[in-house]
């Protein structure tokens, strides 16, 4: 049977990802982008109210999903590296 590195062994036994853990991301979360749109009144047919509509929701949802993936991938390795540091007295 092949030998497993201590890092991989510890990563495989890492506890569940804590809420406070923030993974490294290549980009920041996209800011809200809104468009100003005038809405017609149903009764009079006149443009009467103005609404601000979020136009990049899909982009933000995609970033949030990638952040969750990175949390699950990065946490075990971060935890394992910290365990090795403490075992080696660093």
Secondary structure in CASP SS format (residue, H / E / C, confidence):
PFRMAT SS
TARGET T0000
AUTHOR 0000-0000-0000
METHOD secondary structure of the structure
MODEL  1
X C 1.00
X C 1.00
X C 1.00
X C 1.00
X C 1.00
X H 1.00
X H 1.00
X H 1.00
X H 1.00
X H 1.00
X H 1.00
X H 1.00
X C 1.00
X C 1.00
X C 1.00
X C 1.00
X C 1.00
X C 1.00
X C 1.00
X C 1.00
X C 1.00
X C 1.00
X C 1.00
X C 1.00
X C 1.00
X C 1.00
X C 1.00
X C 1.00
X C 1.00
X C 1.00
X C 1.00
X C 1.00
X C 1.00
X E 1.00
X E 1.00
X E 1.00
X E 1.00
X E 1.00
X E 1.00
X E 1.00
X C 1.00
X C 1.00
X C 1.00
X C 1.00
X C 1.00
X C 1.00
X E 1.00
X E 1.00
X E 1.00
X E 1.00
X E 1.00
X E 1.00
X E 1.00
X E 1.00
X C 1.00
X C 1.00
X H 1.00
X H 1.00
X H 1.00
X H 1.00
X H 1.00
X H 1.00
X H 1.00
X H 1.00
X H 1.00
X H 1.00
X H 1.00
X H 1.00
X H 1.00
X H 1.00
X H 1.00
X H 1.00
X H 1.00
X H 1.00
X H 1.00
X H 1.00
X H 1.00
X H 1.00
X H 1.00
X H 1.00
X H 1.00
X H 1.00
X H 1.00
X H 1.00
X H 1.00
X H 1.00
X H 1.00
X C 1.00
X C 1.00
X C 1.00
END
